[in-house]
Amino acid sequence: MSGGVDSSVAAALLVDAGFEVVGVTMKTFCYSGPEPAAAKTCCGLDGIADARRVADALGIAHYVFDVEEEFTRDVIDDFVSEYAEGRTPNPCVRCNANTKFRDLMQRGVQLECKAIASGHYVQVEHTRDGSWLRRGVDANKDQAYFLWGLPPDLLPKLLFPLGHLTKPEVRERARALGLVTAEKPESQEICFVPTGDYRDLLRKRLRPRHPALEPGNVVSEDGTVLGRHAGYAGFTVGQRRGLGGGFDRPMFVLEVRPERREVVVGPRGALMARGVEVGDVNWLAPPPLSGTEVRIQIRHRAAGVAATVQAGDEHRLTVLFDESQAAVTPGQSAVVFDSDDRVVGGGRIARRAEPVSAGEPPLPRTAPGPP
């Protein structure tokens, strides 16, 4: 229970359904910072107080679990190291894969709890063949993109009471129940960056004069120097703002080269990629065969697009888009769905990919895809 309306209504629905419910708020990084804004973030001190008030209203126990050490290791340290390597991380994915579910289940067992429920807008389908993670019915709120990293063995133990509801319906239920969180606004910021500028965190955690925060060249694809930047950690593939002026057409970040401290820019057409190579893959269903048609989502605010698996195994995946896509961004998530909007798996984008040329060795085959 973060102290927001979604987790509040999720708890209320479970109580109404007859479950024995225990409310838990996880103490992460947010409480430790000196900035006043830390108390206002999604999991800050105000959130703890609101979660406790909701738990009291529902007549359930409420606990606060201290997971700051694990959260720092699995989420914050990873966030910093990714930017240092010129990639663009997604900390919510790391938090869900580790802190909010894996670490919470370990502590829940101590309370003799059998399952975890949250206010995420996704669905879990439990069948005789297994448990499948699916998109939520509210397309504007669907959060399946952020949950590909869940440990597969946790799927049978997960409940998502809001998966079949829309956000307006959740608000209305909160009002009907008189919950104090009914009108609480949504939190969009990164919880451990209370200033709103992630570079403030990088300056605190990276060593003095780290290359990621040192000046370097802005270059064209052929290496021509076009300008200077104040640190490559401030740039991500697809970015248009902050590149300086003097260009005869709109320019976008095409690549970040940390080894040279270079930011490569070019026209929008140069952003287009035929495919994507994905690493650190986590499969929630059997990996698809090469040649399998799938849908893949490569950023949060983008629809899944039709694609074909070129190659894949337990750890890596390469897919080709039916139509070229812009801004394939290393470090961001790529999530694979089947034709029924079930999450097959996902991973971190490693780089853009191109089709295999004629005459190259045949593609490796993998285990069968989901039924």
Stockholm file with secondary structure:
# STOCKHOLM 1.0

chainA/1-371         MSGGVDSSVAAALLVDAGFEVVGVTMKTFCYSGPEPAAAKTCCGLDGIADARRVADALGIAHYVFDVEEEFTRDVIDDFVSEYAEGRTPNPCVRCNANTKFRDLMQRGVQLECKAIASGHYVQVEHTRDGSWLRRGVDANKDQAYFLWGLPPDLLPKLLFPLGHLTKPEVRERARALGLVTAEKPESQEICFVPTGDYRDLLRKRLRPRHPALEPGNVVSEDGTVLGRHAGYAGFTVGQRRGLGGGFDRPMFVLEVRPERREVVVGPRGALMARGVEVGDVNWLAPPPLSGTEVRIQIRHRAAGVAATVQAGDEHRLTVLFDESQAAVTPGQSAVVFDSDDRVVGGGRIARRAEPVSAGEPPLPRTAPGPP
#=GR chainA/1-371 SS CCSSHHHHHHHHHHHHTTCCCEEEEEECSTTTCSSGGGGGSTTSHHHHHHHHHHHHHHTCEEEEEECHHHHIIIIIHHHHHHHHTTCCCCHHHHIIIIIIIIIHHHHHHHTTCCCEECCCSEEEEEETTEEEEEECSCTTTCCGGGCTTSCGGGGGGEECTTTTSCHHHHHHHHHHHTCTTTTCCCCCSCTTCTTSCHHHHHHHHSCTTCGGGSCEEEECTTCCEEEEESCGGGCCTTCCTTSCSCCSSCCEEEEEETTTTEEEEECGGGGEEEEEEEEEEEESSCCCCTTCEEEEECSTTSCCEEEEEEEECSSCEEEEEEEEEECCCTTSEEEEECTTSBEEEEEEEEEEECCCCTTSCCCCCCSCCCC
#=GC SS_cons         CCSSHHHHHHHHHHHHTTCCCEEEEEECSTTTCSSGGGGGSTTSHHHHHHHHHHHHHHTCEEEEEECHHHHIIIIIHHHHHHHHTTCCCCHHHHIIIIIIIIIHHHHHHHTTCCCEECCCSEEEEEETTEEEEEECSCTTTCCGGGCTTSCGGGGGGEECTTTTSCHHHHHHHHHHHTCTTTTCCCCCSCTTCTTSCHHHHHHHHSCTTCGGGSCEEEECTTCCEEEEESCGGGCCTTCCTTSCSCCSSCCEEEEEETTTTEEEEECGGGGEEEEEEEEEEEESSCCCCTTCEEEEECSTTSCCEEEEEEEECSSCEEEEEEEEEECCCTTSEEEEECTTSBEEEEEEEEEEECCCCTTSCCCCCCSCCCC
//
